[in-house]
């Protein structure tokens, strides 16, 4: 009996030993031979590489108001191979996200692809509603969507960012390197339920840096509103306005109408997307006469009181040029030539200067060269080199025809006069977060004495000349009107097509603002003094009150305690 | 013949104490007990250490999960902030404020003639 029991015990022991031997062999097989492959498989199941997108920097105006910032959005994608009922899913997606279900169906029905975008950067709340339905095959990726809360304000200046968060136009592309930042990445270990239990590798993202501009959103919005009214009133093609500080070259406003909502950049007509103040040229007309007069004064050929006997018209080579208003022969001083915008007077001064000196002064004022403003696509303008001037060029260029300039070049030239002869490079950037202010570029282009003489003459333009509609009660205004024919494609001038402009500085005794207004193809009236000067007056009046710049003329009551 | 007479009882003599024989040396049993006790102590100490390691790992895992949760909260807060900043910027738009001031309060921009300036001496 006991022998039987012992045998059974030995048998049981043998079975157990055998079982454990099998388990031991299995363990050795898994942990030895299959170790590497199983480890790799485990890592793919539990580890996940996650990209950490960098937030794009915010663009502020000079008062700290956000003009462009990133908002949370969600990109919805799908794996068509996992979508069982593409038609039904497309209907749900279309209804939830507000997109065309037919376009969604076309993507979802394509079984040859494993990844398709359904909607990029949609509202996060809407996407969350779709995610709640837990439709197999749909995926959701958090992304940042660029938002321009003020809509149309400064749209052409700010530019736009594409779906990949890269600047495509305007300041968004100019300062893309600072705004963009750098993405980071993490290697996460997750438990079976998807919770992160460990972070193996972590390179943090570098957030984009904020950019503060010299623009003032209030001055910008006001300029855009007044341009809209001007374009509507004169049924014009477009209008441009620039407001800048002559002391520093800081651009307070750069408005172009018609404008568009910056949030709808892709659907805005290409024609409207350009910042015409920087990229487009126009023939300046009489506003350019200040260059001719400045040159003649600086070369000490004349003084403001030097008089000339001026007939109504003048022969230059094979051309006859006359003044805008019919008149008889008259004696005008240099100051009066500018105040009454005499073409004959300006050409007379140019002939005194000669081709080479006039060309030199044109270059000195910055025409024919980029100003260097921090905006992409700046045009240097079109200035014929002196060696290529024909005999009649001396009859065109001094009065602002036969030469093409950008509004920002013209504004900078007048700013130099207002700034006692020192030209300052116009700029839009105030500073980048964490960085200092960019250095300002200045260069003297005329003596303070000549600048002062020019300011006196420009005040006369507004006080008694062609620019009376630019007058602002309580302030001394110095400025110049311009009415220039537009060239046609054949090399001549288009009939009935003009650019009406006015450039002025205020208060003239201690200039704080230079304002340029240029109206393209106004109808009903064409003169700068009638079309552009009133717009200047409205823009400048508002800006003076907004910036609390005290009057410098005795008509407004001031109290000194 | 001598007679023995009953004599006074002899004082009892107690036998001198026999020297105690030493018990046999208990070496094998006590030593074994001591080894067992020491082993138990080691096992308990190791168990406490292992339990501590496990507890620490669990704590680290919990911290990681908490960090992940906080990271999500931070991302959500940033998103909420961005939405609020966007709303604030829209509300600060000059055109909107002017329109509201005009419609609700009847305000119009002051003209230059309506504005007085006071020069303050330094």
Contacts between the chains, C-beta under 8 A, distances in Angstrom:
chain1	res1	chain2	res2	distance
A	55	B	78	7.3
A	58	B	85	7.7
A	65	B	89	5.6
A	65	B	92	5.2
A	66	B	85	5.5
A	66	B	86	7.2
A	66	B	88	7.5
A	66	B	89	4.2
A	67	B	89	7.3
A	69	B	82	6.0
A	69	B	85	5.8
A	69	B	86	6.1
A	69	B	89	7.4
A	70	B	82	6.0
A	71	B	79	7.3
A	71	B	82	4.9
A	71	B	83	6.0
A	71	B	86	5.8
A	72	B	78	7.7
A	72	B	79	3.3
A	72	B	82	6.3
A	72	B	83	7.2
A	124	B	79	6.8
A	142	B	75	7.4
A	147	B	82	7.9
A	147	B	86	5.2
A	149	B	85	7.9
A	149	B	86	4.6
A	149	B	87	7.4
A	149	B	88	7.9
A	149	B	89	3.7
A	149	B	90	4.3
A	149	B	93	7.7
A	150	B	89	6.2
A	150	B	90	6.7
A	150	B	93	5.1
A	151	B	90	7.8
A	151	B	93	7.6
A	153	B	93	6.8
A	188	B	68	8.0
A	195	B	65	5.3
A	195	B	68	7.0
A	196	B	64	6.0
A	196	B	65	6.4
A	196	B	67	7.7
A	196	B	68	3.8
A	197	B	61	4.8
A	197	B	64	5.3
A	197	B	65	6.3
A	198	B	60	7.9
A	198	B	61	7.3
A	198	B	64	5.5
A	199	B	64	6.6
A	199	B	67	7.7
A	217	B	92	7.5
A	217	B	93	7.4
A	217	B	94	6.6
A	218	B	94	4.5
A	221	B	93	6.7
A	221	B	94	4.3
A	221	B	95	5.4
A	222	B	94	6.6
A	225	B	95	6.6
A	472	B	112	6.5
A	473	B	111	7.9
A	473	B	112	4.8
A	473	B	113	6.0
A	474	B	112	4.8
A	474	B	113	7.6
A	475	B	112	7.5
A	541	B	111	7.9
A	541	B	112	6.3
A	542	B	109	7.2
A	544	B	112	7.7
A	545	B	109	7.4
A	545	B	110	6.7
A	545	B	112	7.2
A	545	B	115	6.4
A	550	B	117	4.6
A	550	B	119	7.1
A	551	B	112	7.2
A	551	B	117	6.5
A	556	B	112	6.3
A	556	B	113	7.2
A	556	B	115	7.3
A	556	B	116	7.9
A	556	B	117	7.2
A	557	B	116	5.9
A	558	B	116	7.3
A	558	B	117	4.9
A	558	B	118	7.3
A	558	B	119	6.1
A	559	B	116	6.9
A	559	B	117	7.7
A	559	B	118	5.1
A	559	B	119	7.1
A	560	B	118	7.7
A	560	B	119	4.5
A	560	B	121	7.2
A	561	B	118	6.8
A	561	B	119	7.8
A	561	B	120	7.0
A	561	B	121	7.0
